Amino acid sequence: MQLTVHQSIYIHTLRVGSITNSSVLQIGSTGKSFAMSQQFNTGGYEQPAEVPTPEEGTVEPPLVPLSPV
């Protein structure tokens, strides 16, 4: 059995406190989720940012222990 759902959602105001790299904002329902990543040049920069170089003795360990998968 195949079920097709068509929906229309009208949002007049949506306030989101914050969205981080691992956040998910879902409106409506979905049968499949597709990953999407977007980057925007909101500052109007014309050149890439300089690559940061760590200063000697300032490298700190991660706050969350990282383990190999």
N, C-alpha and C positions, 0 to 999 in steps of 0.2 A: 504494500500500500504506500502510495506517495502522497504526501500532503503539502500543498503550497499555500503559504500564508502571505497575504498582501496587507500591509499596514501603512497608515499615514500618521505621523506624529507631529504636532505643531507645538513648539515650545516658544513662549513669548519672553520668558526670563529664566535664565539658568545661571546660578551662582555656584562657582566651584572654588573651594578654599585653596587647594593646591593639587597639582598633578606632578608626580615624580616619574622617573624613568620606568619604574615597575608598576605604576598605577594603571588601573583599567576603569574607564568611564563607559558604561553601557546604558543606552537608552533603547528601550524596546526589547524584542526577543531575537534570538538568532539560533539557527541550526548549525552553522559553521562560523567559526571566528577566524579571520585572516589577520595576520600580523601586519602592522603598518607603522612606519617610522617616518617622521617628517622633520626636516631642519629648515629653519627660516633665518635669513639674514636681516633681522629687524634693525640692526645698527647701521646698515648701508655700507658695510666694510667692503673694500675692493681688493684686499690682499689677505692671504691666510694669516692667522695669528702666529706669533713666534712660538717655537717649540720650547717648552720650559725645561730648564736644566736644573736638577736638584743641587742645592748647595751641600757641600761636604758636611756630614754629621747631622743632617736634618731629616733623613728618611725615617719615618715612623712606621711601626708595624700596623697592620689593619686592625680596626676596632672589633671586627667580627672574624673569628678564626676561619681561614680558608682551607678547604680540604680538596684533594683531587677527586674528580668524579669518576 
